[in-house]
Amino acid sequence: MILARKRAAQSFDSTLDWGKVLIGIVVVLAVQLLAEVAMGRLAICKCGYVKLWHGVVASSENSQHIADWYTFSHVLHGLIFYFIIRMLFPRLTFAYGLLLAFFVEGAWEIVENSEFIIKRYRTATAAFDYFGDTLINSFADSIAMAVGFIMARTLPVWVSVLFFVGVEVLLALGIRDNLTLNVIMLLHPIEAIKQWQMGG
C-alpha cells in the first residue's frame, strides 16, 4: 500500500512538474541565446550555411555549426550534472533536476561566449581561430547536455563512467583535446599540453 502510494505520488509529481519544467527550459534557453546575441554572437556560421557536423577542429568554422567534436564534451556535462545534482539534491525530481542542469549549462554557455573566455581560449590553448559559438551551436550544446543527463539517469553507473572515460580517450586521440584538458588549460595552462595539442 505504501509503495503504491509512493508510486502514485511520483507519477503525480512527474506530471505536475513537466509542464512547469518545460516552460522553465524554454525560458532558460531564450535568456541564454538573447545574452549571446547581446554579446555579438552570430545566429549561424558567417560562411552562410549550416552543417549538421563539422569535424575540423583547427578551423574558423569550429563551434559554428550544429555539432562538432566538442558536442561530445557537452554530453559529458550532462553526465556530470546528473550525478552532482543527485548528490546535492537527492529529493529533487528528475524534471527539476533537468531544469537545473539546463540553467547551469546555459550559464556556462554565456560565460564561454564572453570576450574574456574567448581571449583565454585563444591565448592559453591551441584554439587560435575560436571566436565564440553561433546561436545554433550553443543551442545544440545545451541539447547535447540534456542527452547526457538523460543517459545518466537511464544507464547503470558503471556504463556512464565507462562512457565518460571512453569519450575522453576518443577525443584525446582524435583531436588532442577533451573536457579534462579543456578545464586544465582554462584554469592553469600548461605549455607542454599546448605544444602537444598544436602537434609539436
C-alpha positions in Angstrom: 0.0 0.0 0.0 2.8 2.4 1.0 4.7 1.5 -2.2 1.6 2.1 -4.3 1.0 5.5 -2.8 4.7 6.4 -3.3 4.5 5.4 -7.0 1.3 7.4 -7.4 2.9 10.4 -5.8 5.9 10.1 -8.0 3.6 9.8 -11.1 1.7 12.9 -10.0 4.8 14.9 -9.3 6.3 14.0 -12.7 3.1 15.0 -14.5 2.8 18.2 -12.5 6.5 19.0 -12.8 7.0 18.6 -16.5 4.6 21.3 -17.6 6.4 23.9 -15.4 9.8 22.5 -16.2 9.4 22.6 -20.0 8.4 26.3 -19.7 11.4 26.9 -17.5 13.7 25.2 -20.0 12.3 27.4 -22.8 12.9 30.5 -20.7 16.5 29.4 -19.8 17.3 28.8 -23.5 15.8 32.1 -24.5 17.8 34.0 -21.9 20.9 32.1 -23.0 20.5 32.9 -26.6 19.5 36.5 -26.1 22.5 37.1 -23.9 24.7 35.7 -26.6 23.0 38.0 -29.2 23.8 40.9 -26.9 27.5 39.8 -26.9 27.6 39.8 -30.7 27.4 36.1 -31.4 26.0 35.2 -34.8 22.9 33.0 -35.4 24.7 30.8 -37.9 28.2 30.5 -39.4 29.3 33.6 -41.2 30.1 31.3 -44.1 26.4 31.5 -44.8 25.3 27.9 -44.4 24.6 25.3 -41.7 26.1 21.8 -41.5 24.9 19.1 -39.2 28.6 18.1 -38.5 31.8 20.0 -38.8 34.8 17.8 -37.9 37.8 20.1 -38.5 38.9 21.5 -35.1 41.6 23.8 -36.4 39.2 25.8 -38.4 37.3 29.1 -38.2 34.1 27.0 -38.6 34.6 25.0 -35.4 31.7 25.7 -33.0 29.8 27.4 -35.8 27.6 24.6 -37.0 25.2 22.2 -35.2 27.6 19.6 -34.0 31.4 19.1 -33.8 33.9 17.1 -31.7 33.1 19.3 -28.7 29.5 18.3 -28.8 30.6 15.1 -27.0 32.0 17.2 -24.2 28.6 18.7 -23.6 27.1 15.2 -23.4 29.6 14.6 -20.6 28.4 17.8 -19.0 25.0 16.2 -18.7 26.5 13.1 -17.0 28.4 15.2 -14.5 25.5 17.5 -13.8 23.2 14.5 -13.1 25.4 12.9 -10.5 26.3 16.2 -8.8 22.6 17.3 -8.7 21.6 13.8 -7.4 24.3 14.1 -4.7 23.4 17.6 -3.6 19.6 17.4 -4.0 18.6 13.8 -3.6 14.9 14.7 -3.1 14.7 16.8 -6.3 12.6 15.2 -9.1 14.2 14.3 -12.3 12.3 17.0 -14.1 13.5 19.8 -11.8 17.0 18.3 -11.9 17.0 18.6 -15.7 15.8 22.2 -15.4 18.7 23.0 -13.0 21.1 21.3 -15.4 19.8 23.5 -18.3 20.3 26.5 -16.0 23.9 25.6 -15.2 24.7 24.7 -18.9 23.1 28.0 -20.0 25.2 30.0 -17.6 28.3 28.2 -18.8 27.4 28.9 -22.5 27.0 32.6 -21.7 30.4 32.7 -19.8 32.1 30.6 -22.6 31.0 33.1 -25.2 32.2 36.2 -23.3 35.1 38.1 -24.7 37.2 37.2 -21.6 36.9 33.4 -22.2 37.2 33.7 -25.9 40.5 35.5 -25.5 41.5 32.9 -22.9 40.9 30.1 -25.3 43.0 31.9 -28.0 46.0 32.6 -25.7 46.0 29.7 -23.3 45.0 26.9 -25.7 45.6 25.9 -29.3 42.2 27.3 -30.4 43.6 30.3 -32.3 40.6 30.5 -34.7 38.0 30.4 -32.0 35.7 33.4 -31.8 32.7 32.1 -29.9 29.8 29.8 -30.7 27.0 30.6 -33.1 23.5 30.6 -31.6 22.7 27.3 -33.3 25.8 25.6 -32.0 25.1 26.9 -28.4 21.6 25.7 -28.6 22.8 22.3 -29.8 25.3 22.2 -27.0 22.5 22.6 -24.4 20.5 19.8 -26.1 23.6 17.6 -26.0 23.9 18.2 -22.3 20.3 17.1 -21.9 21.1 13.9 -23.8 23.9 13.2 -21.3 21.7 14.0 -18.4 19.0 11.5 -19.6 21.7 8.9 -20.3 23.0 9.2 -16.7 19.5 8.5 -15.3 18.9 5.6 -17.7 22.2 3.8 -17.7 23.9 1.9 -14.9 26.5 4.0 -13.1 29.3 1.8 -14.4 28.2 2.3 -18.0 28.1 6.1 -17.5 31.6 6.0 -16.1 32.8 3.8 -18.9 31.2 6.1 -21.5 32.8 9.1 -19.9 36.2 7.6 -19.9 35.8 6.3 -23.5 34.7 9.7 -24.8 37.6 11.4 -23.1 40.1 8.9 -24.6 38.5 9.2 -28.0 38.7 13.0 -28.0 42.3 13.0 -26.8 43.3 10.6 -29.6 41.1 12.2 -32.2 41.6 15.9 -31.7 44.2 16.2 -28.8 41.6 17.8 -26.6 38.8 16.8 -24.3 36.8 18.0 -21.4 39.5 17.4 -18.8 42.2 19.1 -20.9 39.9 21.9 -21.6 39.4 22.6 -17.9 43.1 22.3 -17.2 44.1 24.7 -20.0 41.4 27.3 -19.0 42.3 27.3 -15.2 46.0 26.6 -15.3 47.6 26.4 -18.8 50.5 24.0 -19.2 52.8 24.8 -22.1 53.7 21.1 -22.7 50.0 20.3 -23.2 49.6 23.3 -25.5 52.6 22.2 -27.6 51.2 18.7 -27.8 47.8 20.0 -28.9 49.5 22.0 -31.6 51.2 18.9 -32.9 54.6 19.7 -31.6 
